[in-house]
Amino acid sequence: MASFPRKKHVVCMASDFFYPNVGGVEEHIFQLSQCLISCGHKIIILTHSYGDRVGVRYLTNGLKVYYLPIQPFYNQSVLPTFITSLPLLRNVLLREGVTIVHGHSAFSTIAHETMNLGRALGLKVIKENTVLRANVEPEKVSVIPNALDTLMFKPDLSKRPTDKINVIILSRLQYRKGVDLQPPVIKHICKKYPQVNFIIGGDGPKRSLLEEVRDYLGIERVQLLGALPHSEVHKVLVLGHIFLNTSLTEAFCIAICEAVCSGLQVVSTCVGGIPEVLPPHLIYLAEPTSSSLIEHLEKAIEREMDGTRCDPMRMHEEMRNIYTWSDIAVRTEKVYDAVSEDNLSSCLADRAKRYRRCGFLAGTFMIFLISLQSLLLKICDWKWPIENIDIVPDYHADSFLATENNFKNCSTSLHCIPKKSKKKKNKKLKKN
């Protein structure tokens, strides 16, 4: 049977959270983009500026990132304005020939604004982690997990202390991550088990709570490492025996997968999609309360002390084929293919009908916003006509390398010209 070439998609990944910021969302966007590029799709990323990182940057395999000149307002998210960034976003989407807008993180302003604009421009839109919040119809939902590179997270028992038990916590130090639950847990465990210490990586607005605990118990019992680049995560994990996750809301939590893959026991709150991520024998699920976390953390400590815990290498082997990036890319491609065939109308009247389902207040407000958005798009079409916008050529690694080599050869040949011959040529030019 003849095989037909897959349809190439031009995808815009939109999110407030991307490199140089570090976290699960950032890692997911980068790794998924790399896999999709290797499958032949064109991927660009839209995010806000990070310090002096403004403009267009290229990452591995020609991954193009637009760092828009918009400053973050709070917690790495920009101020929701809905309309002020419209001309800039429109220009990027049209120049790149985007066909699908893929928004990442329910807490990202840029993701929501780009998706909404994409719908107004008639593009296909994919949302992440918004099923319950946005009341999306179940038949329109595809569940795709996160993934990890198991080669980067191997157990290394030589790094662990044999006379102590280290509990590792790695997350953003903010309310959503349940940082308020951690101080009573840490104080109770440290008081009951003198051989148990805590190593905490991450930064955020709740850091002061943990600093108070550290000052109370001493730096030898509680270490605060601050923000860590993803390349340093494994180095911290292999120092520990148990990983503690206290999130109050979580779609997947790749951190617990990285911990299990590195051979750590995992104690986590039973929220969001976490109960579906790992097999029951690889995780202790607790209620999002300090007392429940203490109870399950004590079980993990006791198993660590009496030697009845799962073998770290066995845990790593079990995780090797559960979540792979190649599988995630294939499943995401299927969603892109399906959404490309969707005939959902982008007409203002039809969009207004859909927003009426949000209720009287929210629906009326959103109808006003999309009406204003439609008016601004008409103004943009008049001031910057689509036919006058230059289309960006696709990045081709082979042609780029060939151009670079030609430039090097050209530079080399110029440097090889003797100085005398250069002078003679210059004299001839002057005479002419």
The 8 nearest C-alpha neighbors of each residue, nearest first, counted from 0:
[[1, 2, 3, 4, 5, 6, 333, 336],
 [2, 0, 3, 4, 5, 6, 7, 336],
 [3, 1, 0, 4, 5, 6, 7, 38],
 [2, 4, 5, 1, 6, 0, 7, 336],
 [5, 3, 6, 2, 7, 1, 39, 38],
 [6, 4, 7, 3, 39, 336, 2, 38],
 [5, 7, 8, 4, 336, 40, 3, 39],
 [6, 8, 40, 5, 39, 9, 41, 4],
 [7, 9, 40, 10, 41, 6, 98, 99],
 [10, 8, 41, 97, 98, 42, 40, 99],
 [9, 11, 99, 42, 97, 100, 8, 98],
 [10, 12, 100, 43, 44, 101, 42, 13],
 [11, 13, 44, 101, 102, 45, 43, 10],
 [14, 12, 45, 110, 102, 44, 11, 101],
 [13, 15, 110, 16, 103, 46, 109, 107],
 [16, 14, 46, 107, 76, 109, 47, 17],
 [15, 17, 14, 25, 20, 24, 75, 46],
 [16, 18, 25, 20, 19, 15, 46, 14],
 [19, 17, 20, 25, 21, 16, 26, 29],
 [18, 20, 17, 21, 49, 228, 25, 16],
 [19, 21, 18, 17, 16, 22, 25, 228],
 [22, 20, 228, 25, 19, 229, 18, 17],
 [23, 21, 25, 24, 26, 20, 229, 170],
 [22, 24, 26, 25, 27, 253, 21, 252],
 [25, 23, 27, 26, 22, 28, 16, 104],
 [26, 24, 17, 28, 22, 27, 23, 16],
 [25, 27, 23, 29, 24, 28, 30, 22],
 [26, 28, 24, 30, 25, 29, 31, 23],
 [29, 27, 25, 31, 26, 30, 32, 24],
 [30, 28, 32, 26, 27, 31, 33, 25],
 [29, 31, 33, 27, 32, 28, 26, 34],
 [30, 32, 34, 28, 33, 29, 27, 35],
 [33, 31, 35, 29, 30, 34, 28, 36],
 [32, 34, 36, 30, 31, 35, 29, 37],
 [35, 33, 37, 31, 36, 32, 328, 30],
 [34, 36, 38, 32, 37, 33, 40, 328],
 [37, 35, 40, 33, 39, 38, 34, 41],
 [36, 38, 34, 35, 39, 33, 40, 60],
 [39, 37, 35, 36, 40, 34, 328, 33],
 [40, 38, 36, 37, 7, 35, 41, 8],
 [41, 39, 36, 7, 8, 35, 38, 9],
 [40, 42, 9, 36, 10, 8, 39, 43],
 [43, 41, 10, 9, 11, 32, 40, 36],
 [42, 44, 11, 63, 64, 12, 62, 10],
 [43, 45, 64, 12, 11, 13, 65, 63],
 [46, 44, 13, 65, 64, 12, 14, 66],
 [47, 45, 15, 66, 14, 67, 13, 65],
 [48, 46, 67, 66, 69, 15, 68, 70],
 [47, 49, 66, 53, 67, 68, 52, 69],
 [48, 50, 52, 51, 47, 53, 19, 66],
 [51, 49, 52, 48, 53, 70, 47, 71],
 [50, 52, 53, 49, 48, 54, 68, 66],
 [51, 53, 49, 50, 48, 66, 54, 56],
 [54, 52, 66, 48, 51, 68, 67, 55],
 [55, 53, 66, 65, 67, 56, 52, 68],
 [54, 56, 65, 64, 66, 57, 53, 63],
 [57, 55, 64, 63, 58, 54, 65, 66],
 [58, 56, 63, 62, 61, 64, 55, 59],
 [57, 59, 62, 61, 63, 60, 56, 64],
 [58, 60, 61, 62, 57, 33, 63, 29],
 [61, 59, 62, 58, 396, 33, 36, 57],
 [60, 62, 59, 57, 58, 63, 394, 396],
 [63, 61, 58, 57, 60, 59, 43, 64],
 [64, 62, 57, 43, 61, 56, 44, 58],
 [65, 63, 44, 56, 55, 43, 45, 57],
 [64, 66, 55, 45, 67, 54, 44, 46],
 [67, 65, 48, 53, 54, 47, 46, 55],
 [66, 68, 47, 48, 69, 65, 46, 54],
 [69, 67, 48, 53, 47, 66, 70, 54],
 [70, 68, 47, 67, 48, 71, 77, 66],
 [69, 71, 48, 77, 72, 47, 68, 49],
 [72, 70, 77, 76, 75, 73, 69, 78],
 [71, 73, 77, 78, 76, 70, 75, 74],
 [74, 72, 76, 75, 71, 77, 78, 70],
 [73, 75, 76, 72, 71, 203, 204, 77],
 [76, 74, 71, 73, 15, 77, 72, 16],
 [77, 75, 71, 73, 15, 74, 72, 107],
 [76, 78, 71, 72, 108, 79, 70, 75],
 [77, 79, 72, 80, 76, 71, 108, 73],
 [80, 78, 108, 81, 77, 112, 109, 76],
 [79, 81, 82, 83, 78, 84, 112, 77],
 [82, 80, 112, 79, 83, 84, 85, 368],
 [81, 83, 85, 80, 84, 372, 375, 371],
 [84, 82, 85, 80, 81, 86, 87, 79],
 [83, 85, 87, 82, 86, 88, 81, 80],
 [84, 86, 82, 88, 83, 87, 89, 81],
 [87, 85, 89, 88, 84, 90, 379, 83],
 [88, 86, 90, 89, 85, 84, 91, 67],
 [87, 89, 85, 91, 90, 86, 84, 92],
 [90, 88, 86, 92, 87, 91, 85, 93],
 [89, 91, 87, 93, 88, 92, 94, 86],
 [90, 92, 94, 88, 93, 89, 95, 87],
 [93, 91, 89, 97, 95, 90, 94, 96],
 [92, 94, 96, 90, 95, 91, 89, 97],
 [95, 93, 390, 91, 96, 391, 92, 90],
 [94, 96, 97, 391, 92, 93, 91, 390],
 [95, 97, 93, 94, 92, 98, 9, 390],
 [98, 96, 9, 92, 95, 10, 99, 11],
 [97, 99, 9, 122, 10, 123, 96, 8],
 [100, 98, 123, 10, 124, 97, 122, 9],
 [99, 101, 124, 11, 10, 114, 125, 123],
 [102, 100, 125, 12, 11, 124, 13, 126],
 [103, 101, 110, 13, 126, 12, 14, 127],
 [102, 104, 14, 127, 110, 13, 101, 105],
 [105, 103, 106, 107, 127, 128, 102, 14],
 [104, 106, 107, 128, 129, 103, 127, 111],
 [107, 105, 104, 108, 76, 110, 15, 103],
 [108, 106, 15, 110, 104, 109, 105, 14],
 [107, 109, 111, 110, 79, 77, 112, 76],
 [108, 110, 112, 14, 111, 107, 15, 113],
 [109, 111, 102, 14, 13, 107, 113, 108],
 [112, 110, 114, 108, 109, 113, 115, 107],
 [111, 113, 115, 109, 114, 110, 81, 116],
 [114, 112, 116, 110, 115, 111, 109, 117],
 [113, 115, 117, 111, 116, 112, 100, 124],
 [116, 114, 112, 118, 117, 113, 111, 119],
 [117, 115, 119, 113, 118, 114, 112, 120],
 [116, 118, 114, 122, 120, 115, 119, 113],
 [117, 119, 121, 115, 122, 116, 120, 345],
 [120, 118, 116, 117, 121, 345, 115, 373],
 [121, 119, 117, 118, 122, 116, 345, 89],
 [120, 122, 118, 345, 119, 117, 123, 344],
 [123, 121, 117, 118, 98, 120, 99, 124],
 [122, 124, 99, 100, 98, 338, 339, 118],
 [123, 125, 100, 99, 114, 101, 122, 118],
 [126, 124, 101, 100, 102, 127, 123, 99],
 [127, 125, 102, 101, 129, 124, 128, 103],
 [126, 128, 103, 129, 104, 102, 125, 105],
 [127, 129, 130, 105, 104, 250, 126, 103],
 [130, 128, 132, 133, 127, 131, 105, 126],
 [131, 129, 135, 133, 132, 134, 128, 140],
 [130, 132, 134, 133, 129, 135, 128, 136],
 [131, 133, 129, 130, 134, 135, 128, 105],
 [132, 134, 129, 135, 130, 131, 357, 136],
 [135, 133, 131, 132, 130, 136, 129, 137],
 [136, 134, 130, 133, 137, 131, 139, 140],
 [135, 137, 139, 138, 134, 140, 130, 133],
 [138, 136, 140, 139, 135, 130, 141, 134],
 [139, 137, 140, 136, 141, 135, 130, 142],
 [138, 140, 137, 136, 141, 135, 130, 338],
 [139, 141, 137, 138, 142, 136, 130, 135],
 [142, 140, 143, 139, 334, 138, 137, 330],
 [143, 141, 140, 144, 330, 128, 127, 331],
 [142, 144, 141, 327, 145, 330, 331, 146],
 [145, 143, 142, 146, 251, 327, 322, 276],
 [144, 146, 253, 143, 251, 322, 27, 147],
 [147, 145, 322, 323, 324, 144, 327, 148],
 [148, 146, 149, 323, 322, 324, 145, 257],
 [147, 149, 150, 151, 323, 146, 152, 324],
 [148, 150, 152, 151, 319, 147, 260, 153],
 [151, 149, 148, 152, 153, 319, 147, 260],
 [150, 152, 149, 148, 153, 233, 147, 261],
 [153, 151, 261, 149, 150, 260, 233, 257],
 [152, 154, 261, 151, 260, 150, 155, 315],
 [155, 153, 261, 262, 156, 237, 311, 312],
 [154, 156, 157, 237, 158, 153, 261, 159],
 [157, 155, 158, 159, 154, 237, 238, 311],
 [156, 158, 155, 159, 160, 237, 238, 154],
 [159, 157, 156, 238, 155, 237, 160, 239],
 [158, 160, 238, 156, 157, 239, 161, 237],
 [161, 159, 163, 162, 158, 164, 238, 157],
 [162, 160, 163, 159, 164, 157, 156, 158],
 [161, 163, 160, 164, 194, 159, 195, 165],
 [164, 162, 194, 160, 161, 195, 165, 196],
 [165, 163, 195, 240, 194, 196, 166, 239],
 [164, 166, 239, 196, 240, 197, 195, 167],
 [165, 167, 197, 241, 242, 239, 196, 240],
 [166, 168, 242, 198, 239, 199, 197, 243],
 [169, 167, 199, 243, 242, 200, 198, 244],
 [170, 168, 200, 201, 199, 167, 171, 254],
 [171, 169, 201, 172, 168, 200, 176, 202],
 [170, 172, 201, 202, 173, 203, 176, 169],
 [173, 171, 203, 202, 205, 206, 178, 170],
 [172, 174, 205, 176, 203, 175, 171, 204],
 [173, 175, 177, 176, 178, 179, 205, 172],
 [176, 174, 247, 177, 173, 246, 248, 178],
 [175, 177, 246, 174, 173, 178, 247, 245],
 [178, 176, 246, 245, 174, 179, 247, 175],
 [177, 179, 181, 180, 176, 174, 172, 173],
 [180, 178, 177, 181, 182, 174, 208, 205],
 [181, 179, 178, 289, 177, 182, 183, 288],
 [180, 182, 184, 178, 179, 183, 185, 177],
 [183, 181, 185, 184, 180, 186, 212, 209],
 [184, 182, 186, 185, 181, 187, 180, 289],
 [185, 183, 181, 187, 182, 186, 293, 289],
 [184, 186, 182, 188, 183, 187, 189, 181],
 [187, 185, 183, 189, 184, 188, 190, 182],
 [188, 186, 190, 184, 185, 189, 183, 191],
 [187, 189, 191, 185, 190, 186, 192, 184],
 [188, 190, 192, 186, 187, 191, 193, 185],
 [189, 191, 187, 188, 192, 186, 193, 185],
 [192, 190, 188, 189, 187, 193, 186, 195],
 [191, 193, 189, 194, 195, 188, 190, 187],
 [194, 192, 195, 189, 190, 191, 196, 188],
 [193, 195, 163, 192, 164, 196, 162, 189],
 [196, 194, 164, 192, 193, 165, 163, 189],
 [195, 197, 220, 165, 221, 166, 164, 194],
 [196, 198, 166, 221, 165, 167, 220, 222],
 [199, 197, 222, 167, 221, 166, 168, 223],
 [200, 198, 168, 223, 169, 167, 222, 224],
 [201, 199, 169, 224, 225, 223, 226, 168],
 [202, 200, 226, 225, 171, 170, 169, 172],
 [201, 203, 226, 172, 225, 171, 206, 200],
 [202, 204, 172, 205, 173, 206, 171, 201],
 [203, 205, 206, 173, 172, 202, 207, 174],
 [206, 204, 172, 173, 207, 203, 208, 178],
 [205, 207, 208, 209, 204, 203, 172, 202],
 [206, 208, 210, 209, 205, 211, 204, 212],
 [209, 207, 211, 206, 210, 205, 212, 182],
 [208, 210, 212, 211, 207, 206, 213, 182],
 [209, 211, 207, 213, 212, 208, 214, 206],
 [210, 212, 214, 209, 208, 213, 215, 207],
 [213, 211, 209, 215, 210, 214, 216, 182],
 [214, 212, 210, 221, 216, 217, 215, 211],
 [213, 215, 211, 217, 212, 216, 210, 218],
 [214, 216, 212, 213, 217, 211, 210, 218],
 [217, 215, 213, 214, 212, 220, 221, 218],
 [218, 216, 213, 214, 219, 220, 215, 221],
 [217, 219, 221, 220, 222, 213, 216, 214],
 [218, 220, 217, 221, 222, 196, 216, 213],
 [221, 219, 196, 218, 217, 197, 216, 222],
 [220, 222, 197, 218, 213, 219, 198, 196],
 [223, 221, 198, 218, 199, 224, 197, 220],
 [224, 222, 199, 225, 200, 198, 221, 210],
 [223, 225, 200, 199, 222, 226, 201, 198],
 [226, 224, 201, 202, 200, 223, 227, 199],
 [225, 227, 201, 202, 200, 224, 228, 21],
 [226, 228, 231, 201, 229, 225, 200, 232],
 [229, 227, 230, 231, 21, 226, 232, 20],
 [228, 230, 232, 231, 227, 21, 22, 233],
 [229, 231, 228, 232, 233, 227, 234, 151],
 [232, 230, 229, 234, 228, 233, 227, 235],
 [233, 231, 229, 235, 234, 230, 236, 227],
 [232, 234, 236, 235, 231, 152, 237, 230],
 [235, 233, 231, 232, 236, 237, 238, 230],
 [234, 236, 233, 232, 238, 237, 231, 239],
 [237, 235, 233, 238, 239, 234, 232, 258],
 [236, 238, 239, 235, 234, 155, 158, 233],
 [239, 237, 159, 236, 235, 158, 165, 234],
 [240, 238, 165, 237, 236, 166, 241, 167],
 [239, 241, 263, 165, 164, 166, 264, 242],
 [242, 240, 264, 166, 263, 265, 239, 167],
 [243, 241, 265, 167, 166, 264, 168, 263],
 [242, 244, 266, 168, 267, 265, 167, 245],
 [243, 245, 267, 246, 266, 268, 168, 242],
 [244, 246, 177, 268, 267, 176, 243, 247],
 [247, 245, 176, 177, 248, 244, 175, 268],
 [246, 248, 177, 175, 176, 270, 287, 245],
 [249, 247, 246, 271, 270, 175, 250, 176],
 [248, 250, 271, 251, 252, 270, 246, 272],
 [249, 251, 272, 271, 252, 128, 273, 248],
 [250, 252, 272, 273, 249, 253, 276, 145],
 [253, 251, 254, 255, 249, 250, 273, 23],
 [252, 254, 256, 255, 251, 23, 257, 145],
 [253, 255, 257, 252, 256, 258, 23, 169],
 [254, 256, 258, 257, 253, 252, 259, 265],
 [257, 255, 253, 259, 258, 254, 260, 252],
 [256, 258, 260, 254, 255, 259, 261, 152],
 [257, 259, 255, 261, 256, 263, 260, 254],
 [260, 258, 262, 263, 256, 261, 257, 255],
 [259, 261, 315, 257, 258, 262, 152, 318],
 [262, 260, 154, 153, 152, 258, 259, 263],
 [261, 263, 311, 259, 154, 260, 314, 315],
 [264, 262, 241, 259, 240, 258, 261, 242],
 [263, 265, 241, 242, 259, 240, 282, 281],
 [264, 266, 242, 282, 241, 243, 283, 263],
 [265, 267, 283, 243, 282, 284, 242, 296],
 [268, 266, 244, 284, 243, 245, 285, 283],
 [267, 269, 285, 287, 286, 245, 284, 270],
 [270, 268, 284, 285, 286, 274, 273, 267],
 [269, 271, 268, 248, 273, 272, 249, 247],
 [272, 270, 249, 250, 273, 248, 269, 251],
 [271, 273, 250, 251, 275, 274, 270, 249],
 [272, 274, 276, 275, 251, 271, 270, 269],
 [275, 273, 272, 276, 269, 277, 270, 284],
 [276, 274, 273, 272, 277, 278, 251, 271],
 [275, 277, 273, 274, 251, 272, 278, 256],
 [278, 276, 275, 279, 281, 282, 274, 256],
 [277, 279, 280, 281, 282, 276, 275, 274],
 [280, 278, 281, 282, 277, 283, 274, 284],
 [279, 281, 278, 282, 283, 277, 309, 264],
 [282, 280, 279, 278, 277, 264, 265, 283],
 [283, 281, 265, 279, 280, 266, 284, 277],
 [284, 282, 266, 265, 267, 295, 285, 281],
 [285, 283, 269, 267, 268, 266, 282, 286],
 [286, 284, 268, 291, 269, 292, 267, 287],
 [285, 287, 268, 288, 291, 269, 292, 284],
 [288, 286, 268, 285, 247, 269, 245, 289],
 [289, 287, 291, 286, 290, 292, 180, 285],
 [288, 290, 292, 180, 291, 184, 293, 183],
 [291, 289, 293, 292, 288, 294, 184, 286],
 [290, 292, 294, 293, 288, 285, 289, 286],
 [293, 291, 289, 295, 294, 290, 285, 296],
 [292, 294, 296, 290, 291, 295, 184, 297],
 [295, 293, 291, 297, 292, 296, 290, 298],
 [296, 294, 298, 297, 292, 293, 283, 291],
 [295, 297, 293, 299, 298, 294, 292, 266],
 [298, 296, 300, 295, 294, 299, 293, 301],
 [299, 297, 295, 301, 296, 300, 302, 294],
 [298, 300, 296, 302, 297, 301, 303, 295],
 [299, 301, 303, 297, 302, 298, 304, 296],
 [300, 302, 304, 298, 303, 299, 297, 305],
 [303, 301, 307, 299, 308, 305, 304, 300],
 [302, 304, 300, 306, 301, 305, 308, 299],
 [303, 305, 301, 302, 306, 300, 307, 164],
 [304, 306, 302, 303, 307, 301, 308, 300],
 [307, 305, 303, 304, 308, 302, 301, 309],
 [306, 308, 302, 305, 303, 309, 304, 301],
 [307, 309, 302, 306, 303, 310, 264, 299],
 [310, 308, 311, 307, 314, 313, 264, 281],
 [309, 311, 313, 312, 314, 308, 262, 307],
 [312, 310, 262, 314, 313, 309, 315, 154],
 [313, 311, 315, 314, 310, 316, 262, 154],
 [312, 314, 316, 310, 315, 311, 317, 309],
 [313, 315, 311, 317, 312, 316, 262, 260],
 [314, 316, 260, 312, 318, 313, 317, 262],
 [317, 315, 313, 319, 318, 314, 312, 260],
 [316, 318, 314, 315, 319, 313, 320, 321],
 [319, 317, 315, 321, 316, 320, 260, 314],
 [320, 318, 316, 317, 149, 321, 315, 322],
 [319, 321, 318, 322, 323, 317, 316, 149],
 [320, 322, 318, 319, 323, 317, 146, 277],
 [321, 323, 146, 320, 147, 324, 145, 319],
 [324, 322, 146, 326, 325, 147, 320, 321],
 [325, 323, 327, 326, 146, 328, 147, 322],
 [324, 326, 328, 327, 323, 329, 34, 31],
 [325, 327, 329, 324, 328, 323, 330, 322],
 [326, 328, 324, 330, 325, 329, 331, 323],
 [329, 327, 331, 325, 326, 330, 34, 324],
 [330, 328, 332, 326, 331, 327, 325, 333],
 [329, 331, 327, 333, 332, 328, 326, 334],
 [330, 332, 328, 334, 333, 329, 327, 335],
 [333, 331, 335, 329, 334, 330, 328, 336],
 [332, 334, 336, 330, 331, 335, 337, 329],
 [333, 335, 337, 331, 332, 336, 338, 330],
 [336, 334, 332, 338, 333, 337, 339, 331],
 [337, 335, 333, 339, 334, 338, 332, 340],
 [336, 338, 334, 339, 335, 340, 333, 341],
 [337, 339, 341, 335, 340, 336, 334, 123],
 [340, 338, 336, 337, 341, 335, 123, 99],
 [339, 341, 338, 337, 342, 336, 335, 123],
 [340, 342, 338, 339, 343, 337, 123, 344],
 [343, 341, 344, 340, 339, 338, 345, 123],
 [342, 344, 341, 345, 123, 121, 349, 346],
 [343, 345, 346, 342, 349, 350, 121, 347],
 [344, 346, 121, 119, 118, 347, 350, 343],
 [347, 345, 349, 344, 348, 350, 119, 121],
 [348, 346, 350, 349, 351, 345, 370, 373],
 [347, 349, 351, 350, 346, 352, 345, 353],
 [350, 348, 352, 346, 351, 347, 344, 353],
 [351, 349, 347, 353, 352, 348, 346, 354],
 [350, 352, 354, 348, 349, 353, 366, 347],
 [353, 351, 349, 355, 350, 354, 348, 356],
 [352, 354, 350, 351, 355, 356, 349, 357],
 [353, 355, 362, 351, 356, 352, 357, 350],
 [356, 354, 362, 352, 357, 353, 358, 351],
 [355, 357, 354, 358, 353, 362, 352, 359],
 [358, 356, 362, 355, 354, 361, 359, 353],
 [359, 357, 362, 356, 361, 360, 355, 363],
 [358, 360, 362, 363, 361, 355, 357, 356],
 [361, 359, 363, 362, 358, 364, 357, 365],
 [362, 360, 364, 363, 358, 357, 359, 365],
 [361, 363, 355, 357, 354, 358, 365, 359],
 [364, 362, 366, 360, 365, 361, 359, 367],
 [365, 363, 361, 367, 362, 366, 360, 368],
 [364, 366, 368, 362, 367, 363, 361, 369],
 [367, 365, 363, 369, 368, 364, 351, 370],
 [366, 368, 370, 364, 365, 369, 371, 363],
 [369, 367, 365, 371, 370, 366, 372, 364],
 [368, 370, 372, 366, 371, 367, 373, 365],
 [371, 369, 373, 367, 372, 368, 366, 374],
 [372, 370, 374, 368, 369, 373, 367, 375],
 [371, 373, 369, 375, 370, 374, 368, 376],
 [372, 374, 370, 376, 371, 375, 369, 377],
 [373, 375, 371, 377, 372, 376, 370, 378],
 [376, 374, 378, 372, 377, 373, 379, 371],
 [375, 377, 379, 373, 378, 374, 380, 372],
 [376, 378, 380, 374, 375, 379, 381, 373],
 [377, 379, 375, 381, 376, 380, 382, 374],
 [380, 378, 376, 382, 381, 377, 383, 375],
 [381, 379, 384, 377, 383, 378, 382, 376],
 [380, 382, 378, 379, 384, 383, 377, 376],
 [381, 383, 379, 380, 378, 384, 377, 385],
 [382, 384, 380, 379, 381, 385, 387, 388],
 [385, 383, 380, 387, 386, 381, 382, 388],
 [384, 386, 388, 387, 383, 380, 93, 389],
 [385, 387, 384, 388, 389, 383, 390, 380],
 [388, 386, 385, 384, 389, 383, 390, 380],
 [389, 387, 385, 386, 390, 94, 384, 383],
 [390, 388, 94, 387, 391, 386, 385, 93],
 [389, 391, 94, 95, 388, 392, 96, 93],
 [390, 392, 95, 94, 389, 393, 96, 394],
 [393, 391, 390, 394, 95, 395, 94, 389],
 [394, 392, 395, 391, 41, 95, 390, 61],
 [393, 395, 396, 61, 392, 399, 41, 398],
 [396, 394, 398, 397, 399, 393, 61, 400],
 [395, 397, 399, 398, 400, 394, 61, 60],
 [398, 396, 400, 399, 395, 401, 402, 394],
 [399, 397, 401, 400, 395, 396, 402, 394],
 [398, 400, 396, 402, 397, 401, 395, 403],
 [399, 401, 403, 397, 402, 398, 404, 396],
 [402, 400, 398, 404, 403, 399, 405, 397],
 [403, 401, 405, 399, 400, 404, 398, 406],
 [402, 404, 400, 406, 401, 405, 399, 407],
 [405, 403, 407, 401, 406, 402, 400, 408],
 [406, 404, 408, 402, 407, 403, 409, 401],
 [405, 407, 409, 403, 404, 408, 410, 402],
 [408, 406, 404, 410, 405, 409, 411, 403],
 [409, 407, 411, 405, 410, 406, 404, 412],
 [408, 410, 406, 412, 407, 411, 405, 413],
 [411, 409, 407, 413, 408, 412, 406, 414],
 [410, 412, 408, 414, 409, 413, 407, 415],
 [413, 411, 415, 409, 414, 410, 408, 416],
 [412, 414, 410, 415, 411, 416, 409, 408],
 [413, 415, 411, 412, 416, 410, 417, 409],
 [414, 416, 412, 413, 417, 411, 410, 418],
 [417, 415, 414, 413, 418, 412, 420, 421],
 [418, 416, 420, 419, 415, 421, 414, 422],
 [417, 419, 421, 420, 416, 422, 423, 415],
 [420, 418, 422, 421, 417, 423, 416, 424],
 [419, 421, 423, 422, 417, 418, 424, 416],
 [420, 422, 418, 424, 419, 423, 425, 417],
 [423, 421, 425, 419, 424, 420, 426, 418],
 [424, 422, 420, 426, 425, 421, 419, 427],
 [425, 423, 421, 427, 422, 426, 420, 428],
 [424, 426, 422, 428, 423, 427, 421, 429],
 [427, 425, 429, 423, 428, 424, 422, 430],
 [428, 426, 430, 424, 429, 425, 431, 423],
 [427, 429, 425, 431, 426, 430, 424, 423],
 [428, 430, 426, 427, 431, 425, 424, 423],
 [431, 429, 427, 428, 426, 425, 424, 423],
 [430, 428, 429, 427, 426, 425, 424, 423]]
